């Protein structure tokens, strides 16, 4: 039973914690807004294949570099490390958003281009590639910034007190999830209300402005809490440890990936390794509101606004999970709280399994395995960099959903809606488990190795996530019905533009499903997220 003083301490955080919460909230708002809007923008200009490609590259970069960046942050001062990744994050996201705005502008010019068309098309592809690369670098920096906030700084500010750390962890998760409630809805509203191009420019302005505000708050917190500056910068992994973990491998391996092996060896030596590695395994099977799920639901007829609402619903369940974790952990333990969370998460996923047999589901494994070839998959990847946006449609609008029949443009949305609701409910247990394992790691990992260990943890998690995304890139989405396909074919013969969408009556949020017959055969996406 907590004393009145302890309860008051949880309700009234210190000035340092308040500043940390504020800086973290600003960071989360920007990240959540951009993450959700990016999926809609990429799907708008290049289809769901482009979304999958962006997510795959992002996770590969995080997988390869987060452990190294984490090690680098461990032997730098806390202020230097977090300010560096903050600037890298915001500037790269701003550049990425500006490049996407340029892509949209070029695609709008395409109908009026004649002799210079090839130049503008080449510039269009270059802008997309650079945008995806800079976005991935920004996401890497964002992950490292989040690790510094939630795994290192918070431990120092709570003075390693178990009760205070538990409450602070719950607050940080609540802040993150609260922004998830507001940001998707806001991003969907912005895109629906103005246009994709001006939405991109608004993200440029936000990131350039917020980096100054966030950096100012971080510096103030750092100066106000002397303990943050007391940590001696850790030396890079000593040669003795490096030799010990690499001595079994050839010299070529030691010279090329010796540093990576050393970092993973540090991670493996931790007492909490089993629990930490178990959490990373979830990334191979967990269902979330990532680019694939959003793009899939969008292709099935759900508008950006409804996707934002459903994602916000998932965040609400996550907030409930964070509160329940704090409540259960206070009366029992972090380990028991984690067990309850994992059990609840798995039970909720049975809703997602049921969705593949509901009306509107494109689940058809027999046809898929009969038709898939490497040549078709490669052509799909190339086509991802060709604009499939309907030049005749406006940049604002929404899908008309008939709630009496639960359908959009004649296609049932029951399966997609059930899938997303199952994902949303599963957030409750998932975040309970995440908070449990994270707190155990915070309390057991040495201070000088926190960023390294959590960086390696992130690398392994992204590795398993990459396996999931790579598998989804081979999947296929089918058209809603034969009548829509026949109509598109007739209009295609008139326009003689095989890569353009041709159904003027279809909302822009269904442009992924209004494609030519050639694109229909080659179109790839994750239609079976629950398999």
Steps between C-alpha positions, in 0.01 A plus 500: 500500500648832393527785745336836439844650431575243228164555334556875504845452346342310208232764446739794520813420298817701546587793275750280318241231430247762391749638248577149379130427455454823302798437270390142446144610420625741232716225352213249500254742338734562208588133458141377517369765263769422245479121534129495424505768231799341325306180434210692346731716288710210369190292426352800318794556269631146452264240642539257786815345350679829561377495861640149545832597342532804728422295810746228399786747443421682823516182705818377328678828583384486862602135521849571367583823681306536825745286700795704371329833569404375847863412572609842374251672732632303799847649473377858438339736748123468526441852368727454200345166409134596517541842333686335212230242429228765547649723229555205265143383551321829437716620211470171312123485547473859375708415192294187436172692521630769264607236247159334514337838437725531194389154383135599523567822310684313223223240469244780463709649218521166318196557275650823367848365430616416148866507398623540857284219637789254538701753701216566741424130536864434587494785750180355645665162564810664650286706737311190616822306564664787688182558699486137613870501594482823702178384665668175606797688646259723689319196638831354619583822684147511642539148641829592668349821640213299645741247653696781667182654643324184617787265591777725635397854597188384681701260720729783609214744564311249717823427690454128428211480748286200401159656572588833339647326195186291454277807516728701270511218244121488500487878452743488207301223333178693561650809337608298199161335463309823563675653201398188309138582579523856369764482225343249255165676518675836451712376209196349328304822552783716362533287186123484450458875551785646295719289272789257510749757379413765758484232768862412415604862532327528838715209623811679377408808704412294808828309507718807447317690775467217752871411492582840652235476773584142589875565512443799731293289743756217497786738581299654785429157650864396460624813676241469779586138589871462588473119503455501122846649457673280757531194280850460372500443124547127456793384296435300185487123556841397634725283288500217755122462477516535123762226472304272734181511293669490160787258554307208349450683171747554211701822494303629204179474705669665799613796288168552320224430754701475820334807650151363431591166656638676807180700546288187469729325746436780754127452445525121539687535832212685668306312769175606337599366157230230486212740570642765267548256214149363555362851452687537169342178372161671521604730215489206258135421573344806664232689309512878517381815328805509275519598135391159379188482716399859421562457128306173495200646682509805275490277193196323643298823515574669833576872471790685662260640758374158609851359503598782733202426726582128518866568568400743773277228645804274519689773682216531753525128574876547536446777757268269693774236487758744636267589789427134574872422498569768759210371711592130481874563542435696820317209662690208348819529289626602159539136395141406585376814326688398187351151507148642526574738212632230267199279572256784427684589180482148362131461584417823314676377187238227456273781379749565220513131411121494469510795257654298217176300461264798518336673199739717301813302583732451199656194665564249219824307557435243224478762225793693645745209491388409148566848358803638687830510307826685555460685168158628605633602842791691342268678259281601793797653678595702190143618453501636855705796377250589229225738601166319504306803620187590309569835341125569460410464864518780753739493790225517759215264565408193696358154451123463520430217744151351511472403865168320443687236299853567632633556151696756300432529125328163514788325678452367854727657763402256777825302476729804494309674779509188720873460437575856611277470806684183602831680460368790708383278788832311499681828581380467860696184575791585271591820682466333838759243392724767347498713816571195715806380308630855447492574873680175583770597249524855635565370850757235405702638206810700612475875448795515261348236271133603486503658154712214365273227638176670399651584160582133441152413625355731237724349229383146574137611517529668161664188356192296585278780376689499168423129462131582541508791253701302242238227511216752467659657192433176316127506574225613269182706520206412278250741350168562666278362222498416131276792401752757626778321312301498173426870535868578554596296192260693278632835619857380462441431129383859455782672688781271372697566820565160657647627826224749579188443703187548296192486723409864562221411740727316741622689805866584518527276803421201276748587226701192588211278389425688175783378282535364151475132409877475467550650842232269639706196408817648648366680803652382828417579859425348833146374479543225756646670803368236733670198346 
